[in-house]
Amino acid sequence: MSHYVIRRVLQAIPMLIGISVIVFVLLQMTPGGPLAVVENPGGSGRVTQEQLERLRARYGLDDPLYVRYLRWAGDLVRGDWGTSFNTGQPVLTMIWERVPTTLLVTGLAFLVALALAFPIGIVSAARQYSLFDYLATSAAFLGIAVPSFWLALMFLYVFTFTLDWLPAVGLSDPRQQHDGLAAVVDRAQHLIMPVSVLALVSTASLTRYVRAAMLDVLGQDYMRTARAKGLAEQAVITVHALKNAAIPIVTILALEIPDLFIGSVIVESIFAISGMGRLFVESADLRDYPVLMGILLIASFLVILFNLIADILYSRLDPRIRYR
């Protein structure tokens, strides 16, 4: 197992390099740039051509593309993620300030999605073609079809503007100073809608996968043998079926966590939450390439990391799997 993990980690390095090259080139090829505002004749008009050239030289925008990439990659290896074109702050500092907020929102959404998807998917499979199965399947398809931004806007319209039950934006009320339990309640009220939107979208897809995996296992011969031995139906489902259905489910879960991270871009923007998702949107608007590269590199790393974790869990769930 240790040799397999080391081999996968070594394979991830060229993969990350390839991803970084592609992303870097695509960002540099996008229309506009970090100096688009001052270059635009409709802008302020106070920047002379000489000042503009000095700015381009300062940020290295006149250098060839490969030189810019090698300079960025070299700084990254030394632990320097670059400096924001917009704020002048180190990229790593800007991202690190937003990480706790994004982890809080996506982590809670992931836990809620698990708590909903597993029981719904298991019961739906165990009672196939029942009323519950039809309702759960219909709700799952509806959740998959509904865009997360539309769902977020509907939550705002219903629970904030119509019923006035929940706060609309942020993670706390800046107009009031809360301490102790009041601060916890205030934070919880602000988290309900963004967490619910992410969780519901994730639950819809996870429920379908859990149901499909369970149905595949429940039709196997050894499940009929377990029932013939007199085991209770609950034991048959939770002990035998769920464990054997866990392998394809783990694969989906490994990809769901990065998906939640990406989905936070929309949710954090709509609910004005100062996390990495909102930072990505702000940086994209300003063509802040160093910040965009940092966030996209983290997202790519998460995809590779959780796929590796899923592969490691396979051998724990099924002893027949061996890595050589």
N, C-alpha and C positions, 0 to 999 in steps of 0.2 A: 504493500500500500504506500509506504513512504517513497519508494522509487517512482510510483505512478504520480504521486502528488508533485514530486520534484520535476518530473518530466512535463506535467501539465503547466506548472509555473513557468518553466523555461519556454514552453510553446506560447504562453501568453505574452511574453515580451515582444517577439516580432509581430504578433497580432496587434498589440497596442501601438507599436510603431507604425504599422500599416494604417491603422485607423486614424492616428494622429496626422499622418501625411495627407490622407484623403480629406479629413475635416479641415486641415489648415489650408489646403489648396482651394476647397470649395468656399471657405470664408473669404479668402483673398479675391476670389473671382466674383463675389456678389457685387451688384451695382452700388455705387456710393463708396463710403469709407469713413474713417473717424474724422476726417477733415471736410466732409461733405457740406456741413453747414456753412463753414467759412468760404468754401470754394464756390458755393451757390451764389450767383449774382443777385438772387432775391433775398440773400441773407443780410447780415449787418453791413457789409460793404466797407468795413473799417480795417480789413486785413490786406496789406499790400502783397504784391507778388513776392517780394523779398522775404517778408515775414512768413508767407506760406511755404516758401522753399526751406526756410530754417526749421519750420515745424515738421516738414516731411523728412528732413535730414535727422532731426531729433528722434523721431519715432522709427527711423530706418525704412520708411515707406518707399524710398527711391531705390533701395537695393533690389537685386534680383530675388525671385521667389525662393529659390533654394537657399540663398544666403540668409534670408529672414527665417526660414524654417530651421536651419542648422543653428542659428543663434538662439532661437527660442528653445530648441531641444537641448542645446548645451546648458543653457541657464536652468532648464527643468531638472536635468540630471544633478546639478549642484544644489537643488532645493529652491531655486528662484523661479517662481511661476510667472514672473513678469509684473509689470505695473499697469494699472488701469489707465487708459487714455483719457477717461472722463474725470476721475477723481484724483488720480495721482497716487492712490494707495496701492500697496502690494496686493496682488490678486489673491494670494493664499489667505491674507488677513480678511479680505472682503468675503470670501467664500466661507471661511471658518466662522465668521460672525453669524452667518445665515444657516449653518448646518443644524444647530440644535432645534431651530424652529421647524425646518423641513422634516427632521427625524421625528419630532413630536407628532406632527400632523400625519405623516405617512405611516409611522409606527402604529398609532392608534387606529388608523384606517385599516391597516393590515390585520390587526388583532380582531377588529369588529368583523371584517370580511371572513376570517377563519371561523369565528364563532357562529356566523350565520350560514356560510356555505356548506360546511361539513354536515351539520344535522339536517339541513334541508335536502342536500344531495343524497344523503344516506337514506332518509325516510322516503324520498321520491323514488329511489331505486328499489327499496324493499317493498313499496306499495305501487309498483308500476301499473299505469293505466287507471289509477284511482283518481278521485276528485282532487286530492292533494297534489298528486303528480301532475295533473293537467294545469292546476293553478300555479305550481312552482315552475313548471316548464314555460308557461306563458309569461310569467313575471321575469324569468331569466332572459327570454328572448327580447322582451321589452327593454330590460336594463341594458342589454348588449346594443340594441338599436338606438337608444337615446344618447345623444352626445353629452359629454360631461359638462360642457359649458352651458348648454340649454338647461340641464338639470340644476346647475348652480344658480342660474338666473331665476328659475321657477321657485327654488327654495327661498331666494331673497324676496321674490314677489309675495309669496304666501306667508312666510313666517316673520318677515320684517316689515314689509310695506302694508300688508293687509291685516295680519293678526297682531303685529307688533309684539311678538313673543321673544325674538332673538335679536341680538345686535348684528349689524350688517357687515362691518369690516374690522380688521385687526384681530389681535389676540387679547386685548384689554381695553378698558375705557379710559382714554387719556384725561377725561374731564374729572375723574374721581380717583382718589388714592385709597386702595383697598389693602388690608392687612389680614393675615391669618386665613380663616375660613372664608371670609368675604372675597379675598383675592382668588382663592381656589374656585369658588362658585363663578366669579366673573370670568376667569379663564375657561372654565368648562362651558359656559354659555357661548363664548366666542368660538369654541372649537366644534360645537355640535354640527353646524352646517357644513364647514369644509370637510370634516372627517366623514360625515354622512354621505356626502357626494362621492368622495373617493371610495368609501367602503361599498356603497351600493353598486357602483360601476364594476368594482372588482368582484363583488359577490355574485353578480349575474354570470360572469364567465366561469368563475370557480365552481359554482353550483352545477353547471353543465358538465364540467370535467369530472367532478366527483361522482355525479350520477352515472356517467358513461363508464367510468372505471369500475364502479360497484356493480353495474349490470353485467359487465364482462366477467367479473369474478363469480357473481351469484349463479351464473349458468354453468359453472364448471362441475365436473363429476365429484370432486372431493367435497364440494358444498352439500351435495345430496347425501354423501356418506356421513358427513357431520350431523346432518339432521336425522339420518337413519339410526345413528348411535344414541339418539335421545337427547342431544344437546338442545338447550333452550334457544329459541330464535334470536334472542338478544345476544347470546354468547356466540352464535354462529356468525352474526353480522359484525359485531364489534371485535371479536378475537380472530376469526378466520378470514372473513371477507375484507375487512378494512385494512388489515396488515398486508394482504396480497395485492390490494388495489392501490397501496400507497406509492408504489414506484412511479407509475405515470403521473400521479398527483404531485409528487415531489418535483418532477420536471416542470410542471406548470407553476408551482409555487416559486421555484427558483427564478422563473422569468417574470413572475407577477410583482416581485419586489422592485426591480428596476422600472417596470411599467408604472408602478405607483409613484416612483421618483419622477418619472417623466410627466405623469398626469398632474403632479403638483404644480407644474408650470401654469396650467389653466386655472386651477382652483386658487392658488395663491394670488394670481393676478385679479381674479374677479372679487375675492374677498379681501384684497389689499393686505395680505399677510407678507411680512418681510422675511421671506425664506429664499432658498436658492432658485426656486421656480420663478419668482418675481424678479430676482436679480438677473436671471437669464433673459427675460423679456425686456427689461430695461437696457441691458447691455446690447441686445440685438437691435433695439431702436437706435442706439447711439453708435453702432458698429464698433463696439469696444471689443476688439479681437482677443486680447489677452484673457479677459474674463470669460468670454465665450469658449475659448479653447480649454480653460481650466475646468469649467462646468461639464463640457462635453467629454473631456478626458475622464472625469470622475464617473459619469454615466456609463461610459464604455467599460471602465474598470469594474463597475458593479455587475454588469452583465456577465463578464468573464468570471468574476469571483463567485457569483451565486451558481453558475453552471458547474464550476469545480466543486462547490459544496454539495450540489445535487448528486454529482457522480460519486462522491465519497459516501453519501448517505445510502446509495444503492446497495453497497456491500453490507451495510448494517441491516437494511431491511430484508435483503435476500442473501443468505449465506452462500448460495450457489454462485454468486457473482464474484469473480476473482480478477484482480488487475495485475498483469505481468508486463 
